Each structure stands twice: as C-alpha cells, then as structure tokens.
Amino acid sequence: MPQFDGLISFLDSRSFGTIWFWLVVIGMWSATGRNVLGVPTEIVTRARHAQRAGETESAAVVSLLDWLSLVLPRWQLGRHEGVVFLAVSAFFLTSLAIFGFRYGLEMAQALTLLLVPFLILFWMRVRLARRLVPLLAAGQEGERPVEGVGAETVRLMIRHRRLVTALSVVAVALTALWGMLWELMHPNGL
C-alpha cells in the first residue's frame, strides 16, 4: 500500500495566508490578460482603432490576420484530444476539490480555486479558435472580403478579451473571498 502521507501533508500546506500564493494568482491573471490566443493585445487594439478610422485593409488588420494564421494551429483540438484532455482535467480537478472542500485541505482548495477558472479560460480559447479558423480560411480562399474577415475577427477577439477580463475579476474576487473566510475560520493556521 503506497504512503500518501507526503501528498496529504503537502496539500495541507498553508496557502491563503502566504504572499506567494497571492503573487501567483495576480501574476497568472496578469499574464493571461496580455494576449488573446497568443496575439498581443496591442495588435488587436491597433486593428480595432484602424477599423474605427475607416481603414478596412490597413496594415494593422493585415498584421492581426498574419498573427492569427501563425497561432491558430496551436489551438486546434480534435475530438479525441478534447475528450482525453477533458477527462484528465476533470478527474484531476474533481480530486483536488474533494481533497479541499470535503477533507478541508487548504492547498487543495487554493489549487482548485486557481485552476478551475483557467480550465474555463482554456475552453473559451479553444472555442474562439474554432470560430476563427473557418473565418480565416474563407478570407484566404477569397470567399469573403478581407475587410469583412478583419472586422469579424476583431469583434470576436475584443468580445473574448472582455469575457476573459470578467472571468479574471470573478475568479480573483471568489478566491480572495474564500481565502478571507478560510483565514477567519482557521486563525493561525489551525
């Protein structure tokens, strides 16, 4: 029978009361907000401003479409890969949640509150990529004009960025609220 004492004692480590956990939370969400599918937000913003100025085939829009043609293949997930990833991540996060919220292990709770929003974010990115791939393919084959593809791409990416911002605010707020409640219920880590 394997010994799980080491794993259990690690998962019972302090997390909500340390500065390192909060630096990781803020750092991860800050890094997440700097790009959309690997495209820097500055490029999306420039393309948006160019479209508002009426420059439909500007260098900013073409640059955005070029970036997307490079980064979108990384986000294409087949049915079999998606099922395997979903099964493994669901098992892992369910196990963490049970360890944390059923058995009261603080580190498992912290990891659950940290990783569940990132799983949601991952599926949001995959969904956005699935919507952008046919759009870019139609633009490359000439079925749709470049300005239409650029406008729809910018609209979808700006919408995704706003949803990511809302997700990050909710995730950090819930984590902070639960961390505060945990610290109030367990003073001095007891």
PEDA-V161820 format. One record per backbone hydrogen bond with DSSP energy under -1.0 kcal/mol. CO is the residue of the C=O (numbers start at 0). NH is the residue of the N-H. E is the energy in kcal/mol with one decimal. If there is no record, write none. Layout:
co->[CO CO]
nh->[NH NH]
e->[E E]
This chain:
co->[3 4 5 6 7 9 10 10 14 17 18 19 20 21 22 23 24 25 26 27 28 30 33 35 38 39 40 41 42 43 44 45 46 47 48 49 50 53 57 58 59 60 61 62 63 64 65 66 67 71 77 78 79 80 81 82 83 84 85 86 87 88 89 90 91 92 93 94 95 96 97 97 98 104 105 106 107 108 109 110 111 114 115 116 117 118 119 120 121 122 123 124 125 126 127 128 131 132 133 134 135 136 137 137 144 145 146 147 148 149 150 151 152 153 154 155 156 157 158 159 160 161 162 163 164 165 166 167 168 169 170 171 172 173 174 175 176 177 178 179 180 181 185 186]
nh->[7 8 9 10 11 12 106 107 17 21 22 23 24 25 26 27 28 29 30 31 32 33 40 38 35 43 44 45 46 47 48 49 50 51 52 54 53 55 61 62 63 64 65 66 67 68 69 70 71 74 81 82 83 84 85 86 87 88 89 90 91 92 93 94 95 96 97 98 99 100 101 102 104 108 109 110 111 112 113 114 115 118 119 120 121 122 123 124 125 126 127 128 129 130 131 132 135 136 137 138 139 140 142 143 148 149 150 151 152 153 154 155 156 157 158 159 160 161 162 163 164 165 166 167 168 169 170 171 172 173 174 175 176 177 178 179 180 181 182 183 184 185 188 189]
e->[-2.7 -2.6 -1.9 -2.6 -1.2 -1.7 -1.8 -1.1 -1.6 -1.1 -2.2 -2.1 -2.4 -2.4 -2.6 -2.8 -2.0 -2.3 -2.4 -1.8 -1.5 -1.1 -1.7 -1.8 -2.6 -1.3 -2.6 -2.5 -2.2 -2.1 -2.6 -2.3 -2.1 -2.1 -1.7 -2.4 -1.1 -1.3 -2.0 -2.4 -2.0 -2.3 -2.2 -2.5 -2.4 -2.0 -1.2 -2.2 -2.5 -1.4 -2.4 -2.2 -2.2 -2.7 -2.6 -2.5 -2.6 -2.6 -2.4 -2.3 -2.5 -2.8 -2.3 -2.3 -2.3 -2.6 -2.4 -2.7 -2.8 -3.1 -1.5 -1.4 -1.6 -1.9 -2.5 -2.7 -2.2 -2.6 -1.5 -2.9 -2.3 -1.8 -2.1 -2.5 -2.1 -2.1 -2.0 -2.2 -2.2 -2.2 -2.2 -2.5 -2.3 -1.5 -2.0 -2.4 -2.8 -2.4 -2.3 -1.7 -2.4 -2.1 -1.8 -1.4 -2.2 -3.0 -2.4 -2.4 -2.5 -2.6 -2.3 -2.5 -2.5 -2.6 -2.2 -2.3 -2.4 -2.1 -2.2 -2.4 -2.1 -2.4 -2.6 -2.6 -2.2 -2.5 -2.8 -2.6 -2.4 -2.8 -2.3 -2.7 -2.6 -2.8 -2.7 -2.4 -2.4 -2.7 -2.3 -2.1 -2.3 -2.0 -1.5 -1.5]
